[in-house]
Amino acid sequence: MAQTGTREPAAQLSLLDATMVGMGAMIGAGIFVLTGLAAEIAGPAAILVFALNGVVTAFTGLSYAELASAIPKSGGGYAFVREVFSGPTAFLMGWMLGFAYMIAGALYALGFASNFIEFVHLYWMGLPAGPVWNVFYALVVVGLLVVLNALSTAASGGAETIVTIIKIIILLIFSAFGAAAVDMGNFQPFVAENKTALSILPAMGLTFIAFEGYDLITTVTEEVENPRENVPKAIFISLVATVFIYLVVVWVALGTLGAEELGVAGETGIAAAAGNFMPPIPLIGDGAALIVFGAVFSTLSALNAVIIASSRVVFAMGRENQLPDPIGQISASFGTPLTSILICGAIMLASATLLPIRQVGRVSSFFFLISFVVVNWSVIRLRRRRPNMRRPYEMPLYPVVPALGIALNLLLAFFLLRSDPMTLYIGLAWMAVGGLVYVGLQWRKSRRPPEGSPSAKDVEAPLEAAEGSAS
């Protein structure tokens, strides 16, 4: 087994790499499969659904940017909460976030498998298919990406950049051909006769997962060059670019196919729209084949991004002594958080094989929304407690922005739970398990205290103790 070295990762990711981590996670399978479902619920107003979700996301994105500039530590939302709140609260945040990223990874892996089979079958029907083969292909791709991440952060970040650029190009090709075929009459009436203005709210709850991903940039903060400046920049660039791409793609899909047909197509809505207006693409085939090809790359880059993110959350918890110490070590041989990557990969593999993945996937969305609420509250609490802390970036309109972020994320969580109450029960059960794990780890530490004085960070908020590292 590789030796462990320091507890500080090396900065190997450029601004472009960091931006592609965010965009790679955001532009996953969501835009391909959720556009038709949003049109089914909200009609032509589906484009407003994506626009408003972009606004909601921007409020929390501003909070992430300010916290990342003030607290340049890997671990994302967990690192911020660890700096501001008590040990149990921080542990629960990391417990939820790590689980959410790993379940999202299992979802992306299974999505990759189904899209990969569909794409290959366009040209060759000999590839084995079926539920068992779906799981097999998912396990293979997770295993390969775990190995890549374990061997080199620079390699996994570079691969993320290349794959994400490819899928952006595919969506831009779709948009360029579709723009000339848009019929603005398909947007009249904007609110369909059998819909109401309130129809956009459940559609927003359904599609919000497509906007989750920019936060992954903050999980690798210490691995980004000049993080106090580049991480906030990467957050803004990834958010603006992704929302722009989403709006153009949804506008083309609605304008060429119409909301009713798009809704009937459901999860295959974008592919159906592409087949309606795109000419054959050399070596690929018709427009629908291009979209399936893009979906393969989208799920691949999203999976790689959440492997990066989940392992850094778990690594940060180990480094902060909230998980066993070896988890918070950097491999001396590879310069990566090897142990945390292997643990997260193993859990993703098990999740893809054993769990009712669609149900716990909703729990993942619920945990993301709750974590965004806590991150927005962290900005407010840190401003009050440490007003003179160095903040290279400060959000405008404070405290309106984080307050709106809290309110809107709670609203979306309400609609998510309203549509599926079982999500709340599963989420509470997982948090209860986390509470038991935390108590057990604390009991074990009390039985074998470390050298020196006990760490007060597990019971008190570590604000003063961390002043040096954050300033």
C-alpha positions, 0 to 999 in steps of 0.5 A: 500500500502506498505510504501516506505523506502530508495532510496538505494536497498540492495545487495542480488545477488551473482556473480552467480545470476548476471551472470544468469541474463545476460545469462537468458536474452541472451539465450532467444527464439532467439537461438531456432527461429533465427538459421534456419532463419540465415541459410536461409539467410547465408547458412553454414556461419550462424555459422560465423554470430553468431561468428561475432555478438559475437565479435561485442557484446564483444566491447560494453561488455568491455565498460559496464564492465569499466563503471560498475566498475567506476559507481556502480549504478543501472540503466544500460546504463541510469545510465552511461549516466546520469553521463556523459551527460546532463539531456535531453540526460540521460532522452532520454536514459532511455526513450528508454531503459525502452521501449525497455526492456518492449517491449522485455518483451511483446515479451518474454511473448507471446513467452512463451505462444506459446511454453507452448501451443505447449509443453502441446499439445505434451501430452494433447490436452485439453489445450485451444489454439488460439490468445486470449488464447495466450494473456491470458497465456502471461498476467498470466505469466507476472502477476506471475513474477511481483508479485515474483519480487515485493515481493523479489529481492533474490527470483526473482534472485534465480528463474532466476538462477534455470531456466537459469541453466535448459535451459543451461543443455537442450542445452548442452544435445542437443549439446552432442547428436548432436556432434556425428552426425555432418557431416562436409560435410554439411559445404561445400561449406561454402558460398552457390552458391546462397549466397555472403560473404555480406549475413552475414550482414543482417543475423547479423542484424536479429540475434543480438537481441540474444546477447542482455542481458549482459547489464541487469546485470548493471541494478541491480548493487547496488543489487549485492554483491561487484559490482565493481568487480562482475558486470564486472566479470558477464558480461565477464562470461555471454558473453563468456559462451553464445557465446560458447553455441550459436556456439556449438548449431549452429554447431550441427544444421548445421552439422546434418540437413544441411543449406538448410533443416535448412533454410526451417525449419525456426523458428523450425530449432533447434527442427527439428535438434533435432528430426533428431538425438536425442533419446527419453528422459524419461518423455519428449519424442523425441528430438523435445519435449526437445527443445520445453521444453527448449524454455519454460524455455528460454522465462520464464527466459528472461521475468523475466530478463527484468522485473528486468531490466526495473524496475531498469531503471525506478527506477533509473530515479525516484531516479534521479528526472527525473520521479516522486519521488515515482518511485525512492523509495524502499518499506520498506516492501519488500525491492524492487522498488515496484512502478517501478516494478508495472508500468513496469509490467502494461506496459508489460501487455498492450503491449502484449494486444494492440500493434503491437508487432512484429513491435515495437519489431524491434524498441526495437532492434533499441533502444538497438543498439542506446543505445550501441552506446551512452554507448561506447561514454560515456566511451570515454567522461568519460576518457577525462573528468575524467582521474583519476577516480577510475576504478577497471577495464579498458578495453584494447586497448582504444580507439579502442574498444569503437570506434569499438563498435560505428561503428559496432552497427551503421552498424547493426542499418543501416541494421535493418532500411534498411530492415524495414524503418518503424522502424525508423519512429516509433522510432523517434515518441517514442523519440518525445513523450519522449521529450514532457514528459521531457519538461512537467515534467520540467515545472511542477518542475519549478512551484513547486520547491523542497526544497533547491536549484534547481537541476542542474543535470537536465540541466548540466552533473553531473560529479563533483557532483557525484564524491563521489558516483562513487569513 
